[in-house]
């Protein structure tokens, strides 16, 4: 700990030392009360979730959203612009549909600002899907092990473990004492960069996997003996997370305990934390990790005592999480481009000029498909329709353009630009509902296309849905900024 390790007391350096389990005062945590602004649990249709995820597009796969293969998590957006995470299980992972629904409904009753709350599910045929709040700022694993701009500060690490302890305490108080495979990939960061625990891990184990990963070095000893997860097993996993945050690495508990016993804590501690914390704080965190990792399950603390132990350790409590993380505030928006500005003002004339200049350069793959099929008479006729629609669009004959583009689409041709142009034609013709449908269809075809989000913003504004319009405008701005920014170098 930055040269301060030698002062740590022997009580925390002996992992076999038997300590009594702390019992925290029975004080309600006001910050962890149930939320009221999260929608009630809802059962979605498969068609709704297909549309929300652009047909489960590869571009929408979230590689680090608390889940690993074979299950896949997709990001998506509902018609009301709410962003969601959709976990799609392998076929027949839950063969009993009733069991899946009952379990999802039970977890779906939980509502806490410390959870990425479960919003709904889908159970059709062999399909089993869960829908949760989308957390846009990656996982703890990403920020701790694969950071790109700056390592996580000590104050933020302490805040993360407190919030996780509060999440576990909340779940325990609601009768959900078990959590499956608690690890750094299950910890997500919301728009404010506050840590949240994925609700997916609260679902009882299904046929598609075990409660813990195949890495036995991180598995609670009692699970290895019995194959059963207990509330104490969750605390053991919490202890491994404490080690992750202390070391900045995924160190096997047995190795970490050896380092603690040998008082070799400088090797255990992340060098990036040098000088960021006191001897007493380091001592307390190491002692807490050691107690969570006790071999005998009954000697580990409970969630309430974890909260009691971690609360007085908090630093810089007045500093927002996004500042500690060095990330933009959720309310911030990338500077608007000319198209974004035009959409924010609903300046349809300016939008028309920009889309006309933009042409079809964003139709990746579509142009090749068209040229390959041009040899057929039918395709030649279809291309004539498109060209005629483009001419009408250029000449501002929007009604005729709608007719031509509609015939082109009805043949089965796929072009996000055609949908975008027809969307603007509908806006020009005072048909905002149809404009919104086309803009959303353009995004289904091209999920990360900023133009589709901008058009959705303009259509939503025309429909009087100002809040939703601002969300879509921000999304378009951020997508455009990502598109033009070079990748970060570590």
N, C-alpha and C positions, 0 to 999 in steps of 0.2 A: 504493500500500500504506500508506494512512493517513499520507501525508506522508513516508514512509521510502524512496520509490522512487528518489530521486536517488542513493542510495548503492550501488545495484546495479552490479556490475562489468560492463565492456564485453563480457566473454566470453559472457554470457547475453543481451545486448541485440542481438547481431548474429546474425540467424537464418541467415545464409549461412556463419557461422563453422563450419569443419569440425572436428569433435571425434571422437576415437576412441571406438569402442563399448566401454563398460565391460564387463568380465567379472567376475561375482560369484564368490566362493569357492564351491566345490562342497560346500556344507553342506546337509544335508537339513533341511527345515522341518518340525519335529515337529508344529506346529499344523495342518499341511495334509495330514496322512496320511489314507489312506482311512478312511472311516467304516464302522463295523460295525453301527450301530443303524438303518440305513436298509434297508428290505426290498429283496430282490432284484428285478430287473426282471421284470415280469409282463405277460402279454398278456390284456387285458380284453375282455369281450364288449360289443357295442354296448348291449345291454340293461342291463348293469351301469353303464355310464357315463351312460345316460339316467336311470336311477334316482338315481345319485349327484348329478346336476345338476338334478334335478326336471324331467326332460324337456327339458334345455337351455333352461331358463326364462330369460326376459329379465332377471329380477331377479338372476340369478346371473352375468351377464356382468361380467367384470372389465375395465373400460375401459383401465386402465393396468397391465397385467401383462407388460410386455415385448414386446407384440405390437400391431400396428396392422391396420386393415382391409386386405384383405378377410378375413383370418383372425380368428377370434374365440376368446377365452379365457374359460372359465367356471370359477367356483369350485364345488366339490362336496364331498361327504362320503361315504366308503365305509361299508359296514355296520359295520366295526370302529371307526367314528367318526374315522378319519384324514381330514384335510382335504386336498384335492387341487386342482390347477389342470389343466384339460382344454383343450388347444388343438385346435380343430376346423378342419381345412383346408377350403378351398373344394373343391367337387366335382371330382374327378379332378386335384387338384393334384399328386398322386403317382400317375400312371397305372400304374406298375410296382409291384405289391403286394410283390413279393419285395425290390425295392430299398428300399422304405420300411421293411419289417421288418428287413432287415439293418442299415440305417443306425440305426434306433431301438434295436436290440439292442446295437449298438456303443457308442452314446452312453450307453445304459443301464447299461453296465459301470462307468462313472465314479461314484465316490462320494467327495465332499469336502464339508467344512463350509463351503467357500467357494462352492459351487454350489447352486442350487435344483435338486436332483438329479432326473433323469428316472426315474420309477418304473415306467412301462409304456407300452403303446400299444394301439391297436385298429385292426384292418384287416379290415373286412367290407364286401363289395360295393364301392361307390364311396367309402365312408367311410374317412377317414384321421384318426386322433386320437392325440395324445400326452398322457401323464399325468405330471405333475411334482408335487413338493412344493409345497404352497400357502404363499405368503409373505404374511402378513396385514397388513404395515405399509407397503404402497404401494411406489412406485418412487422412484429418485433424482430423476427429473424432477419428481415431485410435491413432494418435500421441498426441492428446490433452486430450482425456478422458481415453484411455486404454493403455498408454505408458508402456513399459516393461523395458527399460534400463535407460532412463533419461527423465525428463519433458522438454517440449519445452522452449528454452531460450527466454527472452524478445526480443532480437534483431531479432530472427527468427520470432516471432509472428508479429512484426512490418513489417517485409519483406513480410510475407504472406498476410496481409491485403492490403499492397501497391500493390502487384502483382494482387490481386483480383480486386482492384479498377481499375488498368490499364486494366484488362481483360474486365470489364464492360464498361470502357471508349472506348476501341477499338470496342466492339460490338455496342455501341451507335453510334459511328462515321460511322459504316457500316450499320446503319439502323435497327439493332437488339436490340431494347431497352428493350425487355421483357426477363425475365429469370424465369423459373418455379421452385419454392421450393428451393431457394438458402439456403443451409445448410452445415454443416461441412462434410457431406458425399459426397457432390458435389465437394469438393476441394481435388485434387489429387496431388501426388508428383512424378516428373519425375525421370529419372536416376541420375540427378545431385542434386536431392532433392529440386528442385525449385517447388513452388506451381503453379498449373494450375487449371483452371476452366473447369469442364466437359462440353463438347459441347452438351451432351444429353439434358441438361436442356434448351437449346435454341430452341428445337423443340416445336412447338405450341401444346397445350394440345390435347390429343387424348381421345378416349372413355374409356380407361382403368383406368382413375383416374383423380383427380382434380389437379389444379395448386399447391395446398398446401397440406401438410400432415393433418391428422385428428386432430392433437394436436392444438386446437384453441388458446392456450396460446401464441403461437409463430406466429400466423397468422396476417397479416396487418389488421387494423380495417376496412379499406375501402373494403377489399376483403370479410370480414364477412357481410358487408352491401349489396354489389352488386354482389359478386361472380365473379368479374372481376379483373384480374391482370393488373397493370399499371406500368410504369417505376418507379414511386414513391414507389410502393409496393416492388420492388426489393431493393431499398435503405433501406427500413424498415428491410428487411431480412438481408441486409449487417450489419445493426446495431445490430441484434441479434448475428451475427458472431463476431462482435467486443466484445460483452459481453462474448461470449464463450472464446475468446482468452485472455481477461482480467481476467476471473474468473477460467478458466480451467474446468468449468462445464457448463451444458446447463441450464441456469437460465431463467425463464420466464421474458420477458421484464417488465411486471408490477411490479414484485417483485424487479427487479434490479433498476427500477426507484424510488421505495420506499426507497431502501437503499441509493440511491444517494441523494434524498431529505432530508433524515435523517442524511446525512453525515456519514453514516455507511459503508464507503468504504473498511474498513479492512475486513469486512465479504464478500464483493463482490470480492476482489482481491485474486488471486491464491497465497497461502502461499509459493509456490515454487519460486515465483518471488521476494521474499524479498531481498531488497538491489540492485536489478538489474536495476532500473530506477529512474529518478529524479522526484521531485514534478511536475515540469512543463510538463514533458512528460506524467505523469499519468493524470494530469489535462486535457491536450489536448485530450487524447484518450477518457476519460469519457465524455468530452463535445461533442466530435464528435459522440459518441454512442447516447447520449441524443438527439442530433439534428436529427440523422437518425430515431429515434424512436418517433418523434413528431406525435401526433394524427392527426393533419391536414397535409395531404400529401404535400400540396404546400409549407410547411415550412421546408421540408427536403432538404438537399443538393443534388446536382447532381453528377454524376460520376467524371466529370472533377474537381470539387472542392474537392472531396475526395482525388484524386491524389495529388492536390496542398497542402492539409492539411497534408497528410501522408508522403510526400517526405522529408521534413526537419526533421522529427522525426527519420529517419533511423539511425541505429547504426551498427558499424563493417561492413561497406559496402564492404570492401576489403576481408572479410572472406567468402569463398564459403559456400553455403547452406549446403552441405553435412558435412562440418566441424561443423557448428552450430548445426546440427542435430545429430552429433556423429555417422554418418553412413559412410560406405566405399564409396570411389569414384567410379563412374560408370565405369571408365576404369580399376579398379582393378579386379583381378580374384583370386578365391580361388586357393591354391597350387594344381598343377596337380598331380593326382594319376598316377601310372604306365600306366594304360590304356590311360589316358588323354595325358601323355607324348608321348606314342607310336603313338596316333592319330595325335598329333601336328607335329610329324616327318614323318608321313605316313610310319611308320615302320610296314608293314603288317605282317611280321613274328612275331614280338613281340605281335601285336594285336591278332594274331591267337592263340598264346600260352596262353594269358590271357583269351580269350573267351572260350577256351577249358577247362581251369581250372574252370572257372565260372560255366559252365554247365547250368542247367535249374532252378537254385534256384530262379530266378526272375520271373518265370512264375507262378505268384500267381493265384490259382484257376484252371489253365489249367491242371495240373497234376491230380487233383481230377476228373476233367471232363473226362480225358482220362481213368483213372482207372475205373470209373463208367460205361463207355461204352465198356470196353474191352470184354464184354461177346459176342458181335456180331462178326461174322466172318469178316465182312467188316472192322470193327474197328481194328481187330487183324491184318489184312493185311495192314491197314494204319500205324499202329504202327511199323510194320516190315519195311515199307518205311522210316519212321523217323529214326529208328535204323541203317538202312543201310546208310542213309544220314549222320548220326553222325559218323559212322565208316569211311566213305570217307572223311569227314571233318577232322577227327583226322589224317588220313593218307595223307592229303593234296592232295587228288584227287578231286579238286574243281569242275571240270566239271561234274563229276558223282554226287557229292554232290548237285549241283544245280538241276540236274534232279530229284533226289530223293525228295529233299525238295519241289520242284515244284509240284510233284504229291501229296505229303502230303497236301500242301496248297490248291490245286485244289479240294480236297475232302471236303473242308470247315472247316478244323481244324484251330484253332486260337492259335498261339504261337509267342510271341514277340521274343523269343530266336531263333526260326527257321528263322524268317525274318532277324534277326541280323546276324545269321550265313550265310544265303544265301547272304546278303549284302556284307559280307567280301569275300565270294567266288567270287562274281561279281568283287570286287576290285582286287582280285588276278588274275582274268581273263581279266583285263583291260576293264571292262564294268562299268565305274563310274556312268553313268546315271541310269542304272538298280540298282546299289548299293544304290544310293540316294533314289530312290523310295522305296526300301525295308526298308531302315533305317527310312524313314518317316512313313511307314506303321507300323513299330515296335512301333513308338511313338504314333500313333493313338490308338493302342491296349493298350499301357501302357504310358500315357501322361507324367509322371514324371520320366521316366526311363533314367538315365544318359547315359547308353550305346548307346541308340538310337541317342542321340545328338552327342556323340563322333563319331559315324559312319557317321552321316551326315556331320560332319566337315571334315573327311577324304575324303568322296566322293566329297564334294564341292571343296576341295583343288585339287583333281585330275581333276576336271572340269575347273580349273583355276579361280574359284570364291573365291579369297583369303579373301576378306572382309567378305563375308557371312560365310566362313569357320571359321574365328575367332569368329564371333557371336555365331555360334553353339558350338564351343569349350568352350567358356565362359559359355554358358548356361549349357553344360554338367558338367563343373567343379562346378558351383554353385548348380546344382541339387544334385550332389554327396556330396557336403559339407553339404547341408541341411539334406540329408539322414543320415549322420553320426553324426550330431550334436544333442545333447540333447535339448529339448524344453527350452526356456528361462523362468525363474521364475521371477515374478514381486516382 
